[in-house]
């Protein structure tokens, strides 16, 4: 069973201008608070993810979080570049209002590459934001920390969208992430516009090294059958994502009920690599786990 998050879009306005953003190079704007409230009211899922643009720069950001929290969702996730969390008071207030899960985009562990891909002087602020998130579990050692944070532990997912320019940096990012020790590290190939099959070795090294470094890492945008030995680290097995396309041979794959297929634009160079998995050995144990997942 997938963990499903209902998306709440607050507008395209952002303090970055990332090259993979659907709003790149367009005029940016905020959605009115009343429109966002209606979207929240219409949600049937138990969990929501608030995204943009960049949600934290919305003039009604805290009102949005307040309202979402009042609806009793099980999880409120924030998709963010974490630049505003360079300011600790802002981060603490977001947590007080009800944000418990943070999905932070990190484009590279190299400042020059990160700033190029984000089209902004953003790297240092994002780093401070991640370092502040790391400090939250230790707030009781900070005399200025608000009391309700004393037992709080943020769930922080760091997402690295894969571009041709950073595709060989997955392993170095896995090592670099020890600076802020995320709960999860996600290597997202979903929007990759190049044949990344030649770079899967870098991914496998990064997935393996992340475990050694003390945090869990996953992939996104890669069919389960291409993750030889790392199938359990396909994020699509746990969190519902938009379905892609399936080849005829996918019909006999044991993971067909759980896999989300091939992402748009990837089928041309992935189709020759697709190999249906059989329900045996490690795959069988993973399928048993998936059947009991909630």
C-alpha positions as CSV (number, residue, x, y, z in Angstrom):
1,X,0.0,0.0,0.0
2,X,1.3,3.4,-1.0
3,X,1.7,6.4,1.4
4,X,-0.3,9.1,-0.3
5,X,0.2,12.8,0.0
6,X,-2.3,15.2,-1.5
7,X,-0.5,18.2,-3.2
8,X,-1.3,21.7,-2.1
9,X,0.1,24.2,-4.6
10,X,0.6,27.7,-3.2
11,X,1.9,29.4,-6.3
12,X,4.9,29.6,-8.7
13,X,6.8,32.4,-6.9
14,X,10.2,31.3,-5.8
15,X,13.6,32.7,-4.7
16,X,15.3,30.2,-7.0
17,X,14.8,29.7,-10.7
18,X,15.8,26.1,-11.1
19,X,16.5,24.8,-14.6
20,X,14.1,21.8,-14.2
21,X,11.3,23.9,-12.8
22,X,8.1,24.0,-15.0
23,X,7.9,27.7,-14.2
24,X,11.5,28.5,-15.2
25,X,11.7,31.7,-17.1
26,X,8.0,32.6,-16.5
27,X,6.4,35.3,-14.6
28,X,5.9,34.1,-11.0
29,X,3.0,34.7,-8.7
30,X,1.4,33.6,-5.3
31,X,-2.0,32.0,-5.2
32,X,-4.5,33.8,-2.9
33,X,-5.0,32.3,0.6
34,X,-8.7,31.8,0.1
35,X,-8.1,29.6,-3.0
36,X,-5.5,27.6,-1.1
37,X,-8.0,27.1,1.8
38,X,-10.5,25.6,-0.6
39,X,-7.9,23.1,-1.9
40,X,-7.1,22.1,1.7
41,X,-10.8,21.7,2.4
42,X,-11.2,19.4,-0.6
43,X,-8.5,16.9,0.5
44,X,-9.6,13.4,1.2
45,X,-6.1,11.9,1.9
46,X,-4.6,11.7,5.4
47,X,-1.4,13.5,4.4
48,X,-0.6,16.7,2.5
49,X,2.5,18.1,0.8
50,X,2.7,21.9,0.5
51,X,4.7,23.0,-2.5
52,X,5.3,25.9,-5.0
53,X,7.4,27.6,-6.3
54,X,8.8,28.1,-2.8
55,X,6.1,27.9,-0.1
56,X,8.1,29.6,2.6
57,X,8.2,33.0,0.8
58,X,4.4,33.1,0.4
59,X,3.1,36.1,2.4
60,X,0.5,33.9,4.0
61,X,2.8,31.0,4.6
62,X,2.1,30.7,8.4
63,X,-1.6,31.1,7.9
64,X,-1.6,28.3,5.4
65,X,0.3,26.0,7.8
66,X,-2.1,27.0,10.6
67,X,-5.1,26.2,8.6
68,X,-3.8,22.9,7.3
69,X,-2.9,21.9,10.9
70,X,-6.4,22.7,12.0
71,X,-7.8,20.1,9.6
72,X,-6.1,17.2,11.5
73,X,-3.9,15.8,8.8
74,X,-1.7,12.9,9.9
75,X,1.4,14.4,8.2
76,X,2.1,17.8,6.8
77,X,5.2,17.8,4.5
78,X,6.8,20.9,3.2
79,X,8.7,20.8,-0.2
80,X,11.3,23.6,0.1
81,X,14.7,24.8,-0.9
82,X,15.3,25.6,2.9
83,X,16.7,29.1,2.2
84,X,14.3,30.7,4.7
85,X,15.3,28.1,7.3
86,X,18.7,29.8,7.4
87,X,16.8,32.0,9.9
88,X,16.3,29.8,13.0
89,X,13.3,31.7,14.3
90,X,11.5,31.2,11.0
91,X,12.2,27.5,11.2
92,X,11.0,27.2,14.8
93,X,7.8,29.0,14.0
94,X,7.1,26.6,11.0
95,X,7.5,23.7,13.4
96,X,5.2,25.3,16.0
97,X,2.6,25.8,13.4
98,X,2.6,22.0,12.5
99,X,5.2,21.2,9.9
100,X,6.9,17.9,10.9
101,X,8.3,16.7,7.6
102,X,10.7,18.6,5.3
103,X,11.6,17.8,1.7
104,X,14.7,19.9,0.9
105,X,16.1,20.2,-2.6
106,X,19.9,20.0,-2.8
107,X,21.2,20.3,-6.3
108,X,24.9,19.6,-5.6
109,X,27.5,19.5,-2.9
110,X,29.5,21.9,-5.1
111,X,28.5,25.6,-4.6
112,X,29.1,26.5,-8.2
113,X,27.0,23.6,-9.6
114,X,24.2,24.1,-7.1
115,X,24.0,27.9,-7.9
116,X,24.1,27.2,-11.7
117,X,21.3,24.7,-11.5
118,X,19.2,26.8,-9.2
119,X,20.0,30.0,-11.2
120,X,20.5,31.8,-7.9
121,X,23.1,32.5,-5.2
122,X,21.4,29.9,-3.0
123,X,23.9,27.3,-1.9
124,X,25.0,28.9,1.3
125,X,21.5,29.7,2.5
126,X,20.3,26.1,1.8
127,X,23.3,24.8,3.7
128,X,22.5,26.9,6.7
129,X,18.9,25.8,6.5
130,X,19.9,22.2,6.5
131,X,22.3,22.7,9.4
132,X,19.5,24.4,11.4
133,X,17.2,21.5,10.7
134,X,19.9,19.2,12.1
135,X,20.1,21.2,15.3
136,X,16.4,20.9,16.1
137,X,16.6,17.5,17.8
138,X,19.2,19.0,20.1
139,X,17.2,22.1,20.9
140,X,17.3,21.4,24.6
141,X,21.0,22.3,24.6
142,X,20.1,25.7,23.2
143,X,18.8,28.1,25.9
144,X,17.0,30.2,23.3
145,X,15.0,27.2,21.9
146,X,11.2,27.3,22.5
147,X,10.1,24.8,25.1
148,X,7.7,22.8,22.8
149,X,10.7,21.9,20.6
150,X,12.6,20.0,23.4
151,X,11.4,16.6,22.3
152,X,10.9,17.3,18.6
153,X,12.8,15.5,15.9
154,X,12.3,16.7,12.4
155,X,11.9,14.2,9.6
156,X,14.2,15.7,6.9
157,X,14.3,14.3,3.4
158,X,17.0,15.8,1.2
159,X,16.2,15.4,-2.5
160,X,18.8,15.7,-5.2
161,X,17.2,16.1,-8.6
162,X,19.5,14.5,-11.2
163,X,20.8,16.6,-14.1
164,X,23.5,15.8,-16.6
165,X,25.7,18.3,-14.8
166,X,25.4,16.6,-11.4
167,X,24.8,13.0,-12.3
168,X,28.3,11.9,-11.3
169,X,28.1,13.6,-7.9
170,X,25.7,11.2,-6.2
171,X,28.4,9.5,-4.1
172,X,30.0,12.8,-3.1
173,X,26.6,14.1,-2.0
174,X,26.0,10.9,0.1
175,X,29.3,11.7,1.9
176,X,28.6,15.4,2.1
177,X,25.2,14.8,3.7
178,X,26.9,13.6,6.9
179,X,27.2,17.4,7.6
180,X,23.4,17.5,8.3
181,X,22.4,13.8,8.6
182,X,19.0,13.7,6.9
183,X,16.4,11.1,7.7
184,X,16.3,10.2,4.0
185,X,18.4,11.1,1.0
186,X,16.5,10.8,-2.4
187,X,18.2,10.7,-5.8
188,X,15.5,11.8,-8.1
189,X,15.8,10.9,-11.8
190,X,12.2,11.7,-12.6
191,X,13.0,14.8,-14.8
192,X,16.4,13.6,-16.1
193,X,16.6,14.5,-19.8
194,X,19.5,12.3,-20.7
195,X,20.3,8.6,-20.8
196,X,21.1,8.0,-17.2
197,X,21.6,4.2,-17.5
198,X,25.3,4.8,-17.8
199,X,25.3,6.6,-14.5
200,X,23.5,4.0,-12.4
201,X,26.9,2.8,-11.0
202,X,27.2,6.2,-9.3
203,X,23.7,5.8,-7.8
204,X,24.4,2.3,-6.5
205,X,27.6,3.5,-4.8
206,X,25.7,6.4,-3.2
207,X,22.9,4.2,-2.0
208,X,25.4,1.8,-0.4
209,X,27.5,4.6,1.1
210,X,24.5,6.3,2.6
211,X,23.7,3.2,4.7
212,X,27.3,3.2,5.9
213,X,27.0,6.9,6.8
214,X,23.9,6.2,9.0
215,X,20.9,7.3,6.9
216,X,18.6,5.8,4.4
217,X,18.8,6.6,0.7
218,X,16.4,6.0,-2.1
219,X,16.0,6.5,-5.8
220,X,13.0,8.0,-7.7
221,X,12.1,7.8,-11.4
222,X,13.9,4.5,-12.0
223,X,11.8,1.4,-12.6
224,X,12.3,-1.2,-9.8
225,X,13.8,-3.8,-12.2
226,X,16.8,-1.6,-13.0
227,X,17.9,-1.3,-9.4
228,X,19.7,-4.7,-9.2
229,X,20.3,-5.4,-5.6
230,X,18.7,-2.1,-4.4
231,X,15.1,-2.8,-5.2
232,X,13.9,-2.0,-1.7
233,X,15.3,1.5,-2.1
234,X,12.9,2.5,-4.9
235,X,10.9,5.3,-3.3
236,X,7.9,4.6,-5.6
237,X,7.3,1.4,-3.5
238,X,6.4,3.5,-0.5
239,X,5.0,6.8,-1.6
240,X,2.4,7.2,-4.4
241,X,3.7,9.0,-7.5
242,X,2.0,9.7,-10.8
243,X,2.0,6.6,-13.0
244,X,4.2,6.4,-16.1
245,X,3.9,4.0,-19.0
246,X,4.4,0.2,-19.0
247,X,5.8,-2.0,-21.7
248,X,4.0,-5.2,-22.7
249,X,6.6,-7.3,-20.9
250,X,6.0,-5.3,-17.6
251,X,2.7,-7.3,-17.3
252,X,4.5,-10.4,-16.0
253,X,6.7,-8.5,-13.5
254,X,6.0,-9.4,-9.9
255,X,6.3,-5.8,-9.0
256,X,3.7,-4.5,-11.4
257,X,1.1,-3.8,-8.7
258,X,3.7,-1.6,-6.8
259,X,5.8,-0.1,-9.6
260,X,4.8,3.2,-11.2
261,X,6.4,2.4,-14.5
262,X,8.6,4.4,-16.8
263,X,8.5,8.2,-16.5
264,X,7.5,10.4,-19.4
265,X,10.4,10.9,-21.8
266,X,12.4,7.9,-20.5
267,X,11.0,5.0,-22.5
268,X,13.2,5.4,-25.6
269,X,16.4,4.6,-23.8
270,X,15.0,2.5,-20.9
271,X,12.9,0.0,-22.8
272,X,15.9,-2.2,-23.8
273,X,16.9,-2.4,-20.1
274,X,13.5,-3.4,-18.7
275,X,13.6,-7.0,-17.3
276,X,10.5,-8.3,-15.4
277,X,11.3,-9.6,-11.9
278,X,10.2,-13.0,-10.6
279,X,8.7,-13.4,-7.1
280,X,11.7,-15.3,-5.6
281,X,14.5,-14.7,-3.2
282,X,15.0,-11.2,-2.1
283,X,12.3,-9.9,-4.4
284,X,9.8,-12.3,-2.7
285,X,10.7,-11.0,0.8
286,X,10.3,-7.4,-0.4
287,X,6.9,-8.2,-1.9
288,X,5.7,-9.7,1.4
289,X,6.8,-6.5,3.1
290,X,5.0,-4.3,0.6
291,X,1.8,-6.3,1.1
292,X,1.8,-5.4,4.7
293,X,2.9,-1.8,4.3
294,X,0.6,1.0,5.4
